[in-house]
Amino acid sequence: MKCSASQRLALRSEAQASGCVLFTGQPSQRYAQISDDEGAMTLAHRLAFALAHGPIPDGMLVCHHCDTPRCVNVEHLFLGTIA
């Protein structure tokens, strides 16, 4: 039985004393990647945000209040722009 993306995200995440939840899967540059339910690679923090809040609008970034790129704690994530 294949795990869903949300199950894989949970299985590969570790809570930290700082409040961050770090994704421990394979990193891509500074940010960790994970495959979504369709098999496409996506950034772990973007998947976590989308699972919690729904689709990410075009042109929007998922930013970290904690400035920790591997953090997938949805309480640390918010939508923003490059500006």
Secondary structure, DSSP 8 states (H G I E B T S, - for coil): ----HHHHHHHTEEE-TTS-EEE-S-EETTEEEEE-TTS-EEEHHHHHHHHHH----TT-EEEETT--TTB--GGGEEEE---
